[in-house]
Amino acid sequence: MTSKLRVVKFNSEIFTMFGIETVNEYMDRFWAYLKTNSFRNTFFAALGSVFLLVFIAYLSLDYYTRHGSGAPVPALKGMSVDKAISTLSDQGFGYQIDSVYVPDQPPGTIVEQDPDAGTMVKQNRVIYLTMVTRLAPNVTLPDLSDQNYMEAAATLANYGLKIGDTSTRTDIANHILEVRFAGQVIKPGTKLPKGSRLDLVIGNGIGASEVEIPDFTNQDLDAVKFAIKNGGLRVGTITYQGTITDSSNVVVVSQSPAKTDSTSKTSFGTPINLTVSQAKKTDAPGN
């Protein structure tokens, strides 16, 4: 009770300080002021000032952005990059160019644009262009040796490579025997430009045919391996005699099967087992 009396006394002192005896008298004076012409004039003047400022800001923004004005973006797809740049420059547009590789599209051709053709934009607007790159990215040739033609075609397509000419060669299997690029045999892992055309040599799956058994004795091991693969045979087990200190001077000292008076032919795909030793190709076996 004492606290309330103190608050009332404090409030009374404040009103007394401003010449107001009671709260009711203060409220009466406040409502009376709201009804005066002075208040109404001040209120409407302030409200009008706010609307005027908003209207001026709107007009200024509309003028600054030039709302409703502009020019249509020209159609640039299919143009050469030089012609597209010239067209944009003549019409007062800026440009920014990115590149992408697209097979079967001439290098330097515009394939995408942003904004689209016909879009109304302001002068000096930057138009983003995508052109076909002049250099194809490299891809790695996958291993196709265990794949047939259909499997190899799907694999090459996934790598962005294409099939050129195909030929067959007598072989016990019908898988890919060789991959050629520009007339040269290439191996898995070779880097090629994306979109390159590769020629394939495919086995015909005929295993009953026979070939002559060559005599590989006293010949260089690397040359023998090459001759075996290209002769429709397979390299079998290689047995090393003695210590090999120089791998470039390894020769064949015996083979199985070997050509004899009674056996001169064998079936395609037959493995040839080799025994090799450290020697020069001119050395005679056993020397």
C-alpha positions, -999 to +999 in steps of 0.1 A: +000+000+000+028+023+009+045+015-025+014+025-045+011+058-026+047+065-034+041+059-072+010+081-072+029+108-054+058+105-079+034+108-109+017+137-093+051+155-089+058+149-126+025+163-138+029+192-114+063+199-130+046+203-164+017+223-151-007+194-151-026+186-120-040+151-128-038+122-153-073+129-164-064+165-171-034+153-192-056+129-213-082+156-218-056+179-232-041+151-254-075+143-270-082+180-274-050+184-293-059+156-317-090+175-326-072+207-335-065+219-371-029+221-362-026+184-356-046+175-387-025+197-409+007+182-395-006+146-398-017+150-434+014+169-444+036+141-430+014+115-447+016+134-480+054+136-477+057+098-473+035+092-504+055+118-524+088+102-514+075+067-524+062+080-557+095+098-565+115+066-556+092+045-579+096+069-608+134+071-603+137+032-602+116+029-633+137+055-651+169+039-639+160+004-650+143+016-682+114-007-675+097-019-708+126-008-730+153-031-744+162-051-774+156-088-784+184-112-781+194-124-816+193-161-826+229-173-824+227-211-824+243-226-854+264-195-861+302-196-861+317-180-830+332-151-851+298-143-867+280-145-833+305-121-817+302-097-846+263-098-843+264-091-806+289-063-809+268-046-837+237-047-815+254-034-784+255-066-763+284-080-743+293-117-745+310-145-725+321-178-742+324-213-728+333-244-748+322-280-750+331-309-772+302-322-794+309-350-819+298-344-855+296-306-849+320-282-867+344-267-842+336-231-834+298-235-838+275-220-812+253-247-797+238-229-767+230-193-757+216-177-726+192-158-726+173-175-754+167-159-787+139-132-787+143-124-750+140-087-743+170-074-725+188-041-718+216-028-740+251-039-729+236-071-714+261-100-713+250-129-735+265-163-725+275-185-754+286-222-756+306-232-786+320-265-799+357-267-789+383-270-816+403-296-797+387-329-786+396-341-751+416-373-748+401-406-737+418-438-728+414-469-750+397-497-729+408-533-731+386-550-757+405-583-760+379-605-743+349-588-760+329-597-791+318-571-816+286-561-799+303-557-765+332-538-780+308-514-798+289-506-766+322-501-747+337-478-773+304-457-774+306-452-737+341-438-741+331-415-769+349-436-796+336-449-829+341-480-850+355-475-885+364-505-906+361-541-894+379-572-907+380-608-896+409-632-891+409-669-885+410-675-848+396-700-824+376-673-806+353-646-820+366-617-799+386-586-808+421-595-819+434-561-828+425-524-825+440-501-851+441-463-853+454-445-884+467-479-897+487-486-865+479-513-839+473-497-806+471-512-771+447-506-742+456-475-723+465-455-754+453-419-753+431-409-782+410-378-791+374-383-782+353-392-813+382-411-830+373-439-854+390-473-847+394-502-870+388-537-854+402-571-863+378-598-851+383-635-848+360-656-869+356-684-843+369-711-866+391-735-845+392-766-866+415-752-893+451-761-891+483-740-896+519-749-902+541-753-870+570-728-874+604-736-861+612-710-834+645-724-821+674-700-819+652-670-825+647-639-803+619-644-777+601-611-784+600-619-822+588-654-815+559-641-793+549-617-821+550-645-848+530-669-826+502-644-820+500-633-857+502-670-869+469-679-852+486-697-823+490-688-786+520-683-764+520-711-738+543-717-709+578-701-710+605-720-692+638-702-684+671-721-684+699-707-664+703-671-652+689-643-673+709-612-670+700-594-702+663-597-712+671-583-746+692-613-754+669-642-747+664-669-774+643-699-778+662-732-774+632-756-777+594-756-783+564-778-779+547-788-801+577-788-825+577-794-862+587-830-870+586-853-900+553-868-887+538-836-873+539-804-893+505-788-886+484-779-856+450-764-849+444-726-847+448-714-811+472-741-801+495-729-773+532-731-781+553-738-750+588-723-751+621-730-734+645-700-735+680-692-723+704-663-721+722-662-755+726-641-786+704-648-816+734-658-837+746-685-812+738-721-819+718-740-793+740-758-768+771-735-774 
